[in-house]
Amino acid sequence: MKRREIVLIAGSVETREALSEQLHEIIGDFIDVQSFAVDEDEVPFIHDQLILLSSSQIKREVDEYIGDGCSVIIAKRIINFSSIEKLFLIPEGENVLYVNDFPETVDEALKSVNKFGIDHLTFIGHDPSKVPDPSVSIAVTPGELDLVPESIDTVINIGPRLLDMSTMITILSHVSLLESKQEAVSDRYIRTIIRLSQKLRLATSEANRTAAHLKKVVDGVGGGILAIKQGVITVINEMAETILDLRKGHISGRSVKQSIKDQELLEFIGNASKDVDLLTIKGQEIMVQKFSIEADQTIVLTLKNVSNDRKVELQIRKDLKKKGHLAKYQFEDIIGEHPVLAYTKKIAEKLAKTDLTILIEGESGTGKELFASALHVASNRNSGPFLAVNFSALPEDLVESELFGYEEGAFTGAKKGGKKGLFEQANGGTIFLDEIGDISLKVQARLLRVLQEKELLRIGGDHIIPLDVRIIAATNKDLLKLIDQGQFREDLYHRLKVLFLHLPELRKRSSDIPLLIIHFLHEQGQGHVKVSNDVIGVLQDYPWYGNIRELKNTIDYMLAVSDGITLTIDNIPDDHFFQRKVSSENPLLTAPRETSPELLNEEEIKMNPEMLFILNTLSTLQKEGGAVSRKKVSILSKQQFTYELSEQQIRHRLDLLEKSGYIKKRRGRVGTKILPKGEAILRSQ
C-alpha cells in the first residue's frame, strides 16, 4: 500500500526545519513529508497533493504554485515549548517586545503565550511601522531575529512556533487515517505536553531557589565584592572577607569605617575621581575597581588578587602551549618595511582591539595565519586559546564533528563520553577558520547559526552550549564569485565580513624580499651565507605567485644545492620548480609578464620606496649637473637600502617610470632626466 504524502511550505528555513522535524516525530512513520521554505527554496508547481501551509500569509505568496486537486491546510500553531524555560528567566513584570513576521502571527502567538499561563510578563506586539518604546530593552521572537529593532539590548529566540494538536488531527482526517492512527498521534502529542508541564514545574522550582543561588554566585565569582550604601556595608562575599582579613559572616550591616582598617582602601573609597587602583593589602597586590549604582546610592567595589592571577595566567599559558592552542606569532614577527605592509599592519592592530569577526583575504602564501595569530596576541583575548582550522586539510565527513563536537553514541565510532568541538575548545579565545571558501553548504548553515546565536548544539546533543569565541576567517578564493555560483551563502559572507583585511601580494612589496631572505637564512641557521646582488635582482623581478611561501621554498632549495657560502644565479632552481613557463629574460620569471608593464599612478609611486629613491636621485643629480647613469644609481641604492639594486633592476624601473610619464631617458652625457610630473610627486612628499 502506497504511503500517504504531505507537502509542507513555510516562510523561513528555520520554520520549515522545526515543523518538518515535528511532523516526522509524530506522524512520520506513516506519512511522507516533503518540505519547502519560501525564503530560500524554489517552490515547484504542485498538483493532486495535500499541502500544509505554516500560516495564512504564506498562502498569498504560494497561491500561483498550487494546482488542481490540491487540499490546503492552514496550520494552527502554538509556542515552541522546548524553549519555554527561557521566558522564566525574565524578571516578573518586565515589558517585553514580541517580534514576528506579520501582525496576524504576532496576535496568534500572544494568545498562545497566555494559553500556557505565561502571565508574569507584559508582552507588547511589535509593529514595524512604529518606533518601539525606548524603555523596552528585551525582545522575544520565534526565530525572526532579523526583524528585531536595533534599539533592543537583549534578544531571546524561542524558536519557531509548532503545530497544535488540531492541525495533526486535520492532517489525519485528510489522508483517511484518523480512525486508525488518532490514538497513536494523540499519545505522542500528549507526551510532549507532559514534558512541557515538567519544564514549567522545574522553572517554578528554579525561581524559588534563586535567592540561595545568588549568594553562591556572589561567593563564586572569583574575586572580592563589596557593596556600600550610605557608609554601611550591605553586601560582602567570602573572597572580600578573606582579602581584607575580616571576620566571616559578621560584617554585612556594619559601618565601613569600623570594619575596614586599611587606610589606603578607605581613601580610595572616598575618592570620587578615582575608579581603579592597585593597592597592597595584607602583603598582597590587589586590583581594586569601583562603580556607583546611582539609583540605589550604592558604591560597589571589586577586589582582585593580582598576585594569584599572575600565577594562574602562567599555568594557563603552559597548558595551552602543551595542547598547541597558543598563538605563535605577533605583529613584530611580520617581516617587511614596505609602506603597503606597514599600512596593513597598522589597520590590523586597530582591528585587534575589537571582538568583531574578521575576514582576511589574500593569495596563497601571503601570511594569513601569521596575521590571525598576531591579531589574537594583540587582542584582549590573548590569555585565552588560539585554535587554527584549515578546511582544505579536513575531510568533508569530519568537518562537522571536529568543529561542533559530538555526544556519546551520536554516530558509529563516536568516542565514549563524546568530544568537545574546536569551537568549545576555543571558548574565551579566538578560532581561526582558514580556507573558509572550501566548506560545504551544510557546514555553512551550522556556522551561520553559531555566528548568529553565539551558541552551538553538539552532534547528537540535546542542550545548547553558549560560546564566547572571536572568529577570524580567511580565504584565497573570490567568495562573491562563489556566491554567484551558489556555492557560498551570502548571509554567511556578510556575517564573516564585519571587519576586513586584505593582505598585500609579495610582488607589490618586492623591496621587502632582501629582508625576508635574511630572515629565512637565519631561520635555517645559515646567517653567514651571502646572497649575490644578481640573485637579489632576479628574485625581486619575479612575480611570486606563491608569495612568501614560494620565496621560502626557493631559498631552502638554493641552500640545499649551494656548494659555497654565497648563493648565486646557478643555485636558482630551473623552471620545473615553478608554476609557469620560464621567461627568456629572467631565469626565474615563470610566466611572461602582461603584454606590457602597467602604468604606475601617483599613489603607487608614493607607496614604492625604490621608485621614490630613483626619482629623488635623478632630481638631485640633475640639479648638481652630474650625469645620471644606471651604474651610479645602483651604487647609491646600497646607501639607501640594506641591499643594492642591480643595473638590470634599475633599467626595468626606469623603463616603467618613462612609460608612466615621470622621466625621459636620453643617451650621452646628459643621461636620464626627471620630468615635471616626477618633480610634482617629490614635492608632495
Summary of the structure (lengths in Angstrom):
residues: 685
radius of gyration: 34.1
end to end distance: 85.1
largest distance: 108.4
contacts: 2020
relative contact order: 0.05
helix: 46%
strand: 18%
